[in-house]
Amino acid sequence: MDTWQEVKISINREAAEAAYAVLDQLGISNVVVEDASLVDLAREQGWGDYFPETVSSEQVVIVCYFPEHRSSDELEVIRKRLQDLEAFELNPGQVEVSVRYVHERDWANAWKAYYHTERNGRVVIQPSWEQDCSDVEIKPDDIVVRLDPGMAFGTGTHPSTGMCIAFLQELDLKDETVWDVGTGSGILSIIAAKLGAEVQAVDIDPVAVKTAQDNRDLNQVQFPVFQGSIEHLTGRPTVVMANIIADVIIQLLPEIYRLLEDGGKFIAAGVIQERAGDVEALASELGFEVAAREHQQEWVGYIFQKE
């Protein structure tokens, strides 16, 4: 097992851009930046709903990983070059360099040890690498979904996904036209297809599209998976589902209302509790009724019905 040298450089934000140039001159072009201001910017710009707690600081941390370890003398050269940015009328502060060693692991697969077959109502989610569902009793009317989410969202264990799976089981989807917007791993589309729906799925992420297609084929169901957004779907749906963040749901709501058949339903999840009022207000303004509302941890899920 290889060991990587992790080097963390603490420097004032004022000198960060110049520091990147210095590191590039030293042959260090791939770095990770830890900067609390980036989280603040993302929050201000509405780039998501859920942000880690941060402490304001004038410093950033630049993280470098070296498969070939740098000596203490080499690291001192790096530190001194960055400290010397003072000569260019920049204030790098007290540049500090710390080192630790990280054992290489197969992070893409390590999480699989904690992901096992689970039941949600009569839907059983079975990881594709588990050969049987011996830990879960399978009943004759159960729907078994084999799944390898890979790098895409949707294992069935997240509260928002779990609420969507429960909502799907409450509906009669036989021969209904169902759109899955932001399909991720394809888990909801596969369940809808196994419940008898005619499904179309879409995601802006090409990795998710490929993952959803692979999981679709693994489960021997048929539906198209497109790269893009709602404009790539055709026909008029009777059910639309979107397990995505509140800002995207708010953006999509008017178009979903326009395209849904009268009496159609919109399953929406991925909404944190603090944004639930915004989603509900717009849905009501458009003419949706709340047919169901669930709350798990900090997440809220809905079935909206078009009047």
C-alpha positions as CSV (number, residue, x, y, z in Angstrom):
1,M,0.0,0.0,0.0
2,D,1.5,3.3,-1.1
3,T,1.9,6.2,1.3
4,W,1.4,9.8,0.2
5,Q,3.0,12.8,1.8
6,E,0.3,15.4,2.6
7,V,1.8,18.9,2.9
8,K,-0.4,21.7,4.2
9,I,0.6,25.3,3.7
10,S,-1.1,28.1,5.7
11,I,-0.8,31.5,4.1
12,N,-2.8,34.8,4.1
13,R,-5.6,34.9,1.5
14,E,-4.1,38.1,0.2
15,A,-1.1,36.2,-1.1
16,A,-2.9,33.0,-2.2
17,E,-3.0,33.7,-5.9
18,A,0.7,34.5,-6.0
19,A,1.4,31.4,-3.9
20,Y,-0.3,29.2,-6.6
21,A,2.1,30.8,-9.2
22,V,5.1,30.1,-7.0
23,L,4.1,26.5,-6.4
24,D,3.6,26.0,-10.2
25,Q,7.1,27.3,-10.8
26,L,8.3,24.6,-8.3
27,G,6.4,21.9,-10.3
28,I,3.4,21.7,-7.9
29,S,0.4,22.3,-10.1
30,N,-2.3,20.2,-8.5
31,V,-3.5,21.5,-5.1
32,V,-6.5,21.5,-2.9
33,V,-7.6,24.8,-1.3
34,E,-9.3,25.0,2.1
35,D,-10.9,28.5,2.3
36,A,-13.8,29.4,4.5
37,S,-14.6,32.4,2.2
38,L,-15.5,29.9,-0.6
39,V,-18.2,28.4,1.5
40,D,-19.5,31.9,2.3
41,L,-19.5,32.7,-1.4
42,A,-21.4,29.6,-2.3
43,R,-24.0,30.4,0.4
44,E,-24.4,33.9,-0.8
45,Q,-24.7,32.8,-4.5
46,G,-27.2,30.1,-3.7
47,W,-25.0,27.3,-5.0
48,G,-26.7,24.8,-2.6
49,D,-28.8,24.4,0.5
50,Y,-26.5,22.6,2.9
51,F,-23.1,24.1,3.9
52,P,-20.6,23.1,6.6
53,E,-20.0,25.3,9.5
54,T,-16.9,27.5,9.0
55,V,-14.9,29.9,11.1
56,S,-14.0,33.2,9.4
57,S,-10.2,33.5,8.8
58,E,-7.9,35.6,6.8
59,Q,-5.8,32.6,6.0
60,V,-6.2,29.8,3.5
61,V,-4.7,26.3,3.6
62,I,-3.2,24.9,0.4
63,V,-2.9,21.1,0.4
64,C,-0.4,19.2,-1.8
65,Y,0.0,15.5,-2.1
66,F,3.3,14.0,-3.1
67,P,3.8,10.3,-4.0
68,E,7.5,10.9,-3.9
69,H,8.1,12.5,-0.5
70,R,9.8,15.9,-0.2
71,S,12.7,16.2,2.2
72,S,12.6,18.7,5.0
73,D,15.1,20.9,3.1
74,E,12.8,20.9,0.0
75,L,9.8,21.8,2.1
76,E,11.8,24.7,3.7
77,V,12.6,26.0,0.2
78,I,8.8,26.0,-0.5
79,R,8.1,27.8,2.7
80,K,10.8,30.4,2.2
81,R,9.8,31.1,-1.4
82,L,6.2,31.8,-0.2
83,Q,7.4,33.9,2.7
84,D,9.5,36.0,0.3
85,L,6.3,37.2,-1.4
86,E,6.7,40.1,1.1
87,A,9.2,41.5,-1.4
88,F,6.3,42.0,-3.9
89,E,4.3,44.1,-1.4
90,L,2.1,41.2,-0.4
91,N,1.4,40.1,3.1
92,P,1.6,36.3,3.3
93,G,1.5,36.4,7.1
94,Q,3.5,33.7,8.9
95,V,3.7,30.9,6.3
96,E,3.5,27.6,8.1
97,V,4.1,24.1,6.5
98,S,2.9,20.9,8.2
99,V,3.3,17.3,7.0
100,R,1.5,14.1,7.6
101,Y,1.5,10.7,5.7
102,V,-1.6,9.2,4.2
103,H,-2.0,5.5,3.3
104,E,-3.5,5.1,-0.1
105,R,-6.9,3.3,-0.1
106,D,-9.4,2.4,-2.8
107,W,-11.8,5.2,-1.7
108,A,-14.2,4.4,-4.6
109,N,-14.9,1.0,-3.1
110,A,-14.1,1.3,0.7
111,W,-17.7,2.6,1.4
112,K,-19.2,-0.6,0.1
113,A,-18.3,-2.3,3.4
114,Y,-21.0,-0.2,5.0
115,Y,-23.7,-0.4,2.4
116,H,-25.9,-3.5,2.7
117,T,-29.3,-4.8,1.5
118,E,-32.1,-2.6,3.0
119,R,-35.9,-2.6,2.9
120,N,-38.2,0.4,2.4
121,G,-41.8,-0.9,2.4
122,R,-41.9,-3.6,-0.2
123,V,-38.9,-2.2,-2.1
124,V,-35.6,-4.1,-1.3
125,I,-32.4,-2.3,-2.4
126,Q,-29.6,-4.9,-2.9
127,P,-26.0,-3.7,-3.6
128,S,-24.9,-5.3,-6.9
129,W,-21.8,-6.9,-5.2
130,E,-23.9,-8.8,-2.7
131,Q,-24.8,-12.2,-4.2
132,D,-28.0,-12.7,-2.2
133,C,-30.4,-10.9,0.2
134,S,-29.9,-13.4,3.0
135,D,-30.1,-10.7,5.6
136,V,-33.6,-9.5,4.4
137,E,-36.5,-11.8,3.9
138,I,-37.9,-11.5,0.3
139,K,-41.7,-11.7,0.0
140,P,-43.5,-12.7,-3.2
141,D,-44.7,-9.1,-4.0
142,D,-41.4,-7.4,-3.1
143,I,-39.6,-5.3,-5.7
144,V,-35.9,-6.0,-5.6
145,V,-33.6,-3.4,-7.0
146,R,-30.0,-4.3,-7.6
147,L,-27.8,-1.2,-7.5
148,D,-24.3,0.1,-7.8
149,P,-24.5,3.9,-7.4
150,G,-20.8,4.4,-8.2
151,M,-20.1,8.1,-8.1
152,A,-23.8,9.1,-8.6
153,F,-26.2,10.1,-5.9
154,G,-28.9,7.6,-4.8
155,T,-28.3,4.5,-2.7
156,G,-31.7,4.5,-1.0
157,T,-30.2,5.3,2.4
158,H,-30.4,9.1,2.2
159,P,-33.7,10.4,3.9
160,S,-34.7,12.3,0.7
161,T,-34.4,9.2,-1.4
162,G,-36.1,7.1,1.2
163,M,-39.1,9.4,1.2
164,C,-39.3,9.3,-2.6
165,I,-39.3,5.5,-2.5
166,A,-42.1,5.5,0.0
167,F,-44.1,8.0,-2.1
168,L,-43.8,5.8,-5.2
169,Q,-45.3,2.9,-3.4
170,E,-48.3,4.9,-2.5
171,L,-49.2,5.6,-6.1
172,D,-50.7,3.4,-8.8
173,L,-48.1,3.8,-11.5
174,K,-49.3,1.1,-13.9
175,D,-49.0,2.5,-17.4
176,E,-48.4,6.0,-16.1
177,T,-45.9,8.3,-17.8
178,V,-43.2,9.1,-15.2
179,W,-40.3,11.6,-15.6
180,D,-37.3,11.4,-13.3
181,V,-35.4,14.7,-13.3
182,G,-31.9,14.4,-11.8
183,T,-32.0,10.7,-11.9
184,G,-28.5,10.1,-10.2
185,S,-28.0,6.4,-9.9
186,G,-31.4,5.7,-11.5
187,I,-32.8,4.2,-8.4
188,L,-36.2,6.0,-8.5
189,S,-36.6,5.3,-12.3
190,I,-35.9,1.6,-11.8
191,I,-38.5,1.4,-9.0
192,A,-41.1,3.3,-11.1
193,A,-40.5,1.0,-14.0
194,K,-40.8,-2.1,-11.9
195,L,-44.1,-0.6,-10.6
196,G,-45.4,-0.6,-14.2
197,A,-44.7,3.0,-15.3
198,E,-43.4,4.2,-18.6
199,V,-40.3,6.1,-17.5
200,Q,-38.0,8.7,-18.9
201,A,-34.9,9.9,-16.9
202,V,-32.5,12.8,-17.3
203,D,-29.5,14.1,-15.5
204,I,-27.0,16.9,-16.3
205,D,-24.1,14.8,-15.1
206,P,-22.7,12.4,-17.7
207,V,-21.3,10.1,-14.9
208,A,-24.9,9.8,-13.5
209,V,-26.3,9.1,-17.0
210,K,-23.9,6.2,-17.5
211,T,-24.5,4.9,-13.9
212,A,-28.3,5.1,-14.4
213,Q,-28.0,3.2,-17.7
214,D,-25.8,0.5,-16.2
215,N,-28.2,0.1,-13.2
216,R,-31.2,0.0,-15.6
217,D,-29.7,-2.8,-17.6
218,L,-28.7,-4.6,-14.4
219,N,-32.3,-4.7,-13.4
220,Q,-33.5,-5.7,-16.9
221,V,-36.0,-2.8,-17.3
222,Q,-36.3,-0.5,-20.2
223,F,-36.4,3.4,-20.2
224,P,-34.3,6.1,-21.9
225,V,-31.7,8.1,-19.9
226,F,-30.8,11.5,-21.4
227,Q,-28.1,13.9,-20.5
228,G,-29.6,17.3,-19.9
229,S,-32.6,18.6,-18.1
230,I,-36.4,18.6,-18.4
231,E,-36.4,20.0,-21.9
232,H,-35.0,16.7,-23.2
233,L,-38.1,14.7,-22.1
234,T,-41.0,14.2,-24.4
235,G,-44.8,13.8,-24.1
236,R,-46.9,14.8,-21.1
237,P,-46.2,13.1,-17.8
238,T,-48.7,12.1,-15.2
239,V,-45.9,11.9,-12.5
240,V,-42.7,13.9,-12.3
241,M,-40.1,13.2,-9.6
242,A,-37.1,15.3,-8.6
243,N,-34.8,14.5,-5.7
244,I,-32.7,17.6,-5.9
245,I,-32.0,20.8,-4.0
246,A,-34.7,23.5,-3.3
247,D,-33.3,26.1,-5.6
248,V,-33.5,23.7,-8.6
249,I,-37.0,22.6,-7.6
250,I,-38.1,26.2,-7.4
251,Q,-36.6,26.8,-10.8
252,L,-38.4,23.8,-12.3
253,L,-41.8,24.2,-10.6
254,P,-43.5,26.5,-13.2
255,E,-42.4,24.2,-16.2
256,I,-43.4,21.1,-14.3
257,Y,-46.8,22.5,-13.6
258,R,-47.2,23.5,-17.2
259,L,-46.2,20.1,-18.6
260,L,-48.0,17.9,-16.1
261,E,-51.3,16.3,-17.0
262,D,-54.3,17.7,-15.1
263,G,-54.4,15.9,-11.8
264,G,-50.8,14.9,-12.2
265,K,-48.4,14.6,-9.3
266,F,-45.0,16.0,-8.6
267,I,-42.8,14.1,-6.1
268,A,-40.2,16.6,-4.8
269,A,-37.5,15.9,-2.2
270,G,-34.0,17.0,-1.3
271,V,-35.5,20.2,0.3
272,I,-34.0,21.2,3.7
273,Q,-36.4,22.3,6.3
274,E,-35.3,26.0,6.1
275,R,-36.3,26.2,2.4
276,A,-39.5,24.2,2.7
277,G,-41.6,27.4,3.0
278,D,-40.2,28.8,-0.3
279,V,-41.0,25.6,-2.2
280,E,-44.5,25.4,-0.7
281,A,-45.3,29.0,-1.4
282,L,-44.4,28.9,-5.1
283,A,-46.2,25.5,-5.5
284,S,-49.4,27.0,-4.0
285,E,-49.1,30.1,-6.2
286,L,-48.9,28.0,-9.3
287,G,-51.9,25.8,-8.4
288,F,-50.4,22.8,-6.8
289,E,-52.0,21.2,-3.7
290,V,-50.0,19.3,-1.1
291,A,-51.2,15.7,-1.3
292,A,-48.5,14.4,1.0
293,R,-45.7,15.9,3.1
294,E,-43.0,14.0,5.0
295,H,-40.2,15.1,7.2
296,Q,-37.1,13.1,8.1
297,Q,-34.2,14.6,10.0
298,E,-33.6,18.1,8.3
299,W,-35.2,17.0,5.0
300,V,-38.7,17.5,3.7
301,G,-40.4,15.6,0.8
302,Y,-43.7,16.2,-1.0
303,I,-46.3,14.9,-3.3
304,F,-47.8,17.9,-5.0
305,Q,-50.9,17.5,-7.1
306,K,-51.9,19.7,-10.0
307,E,-55.4,20.9,-9.5
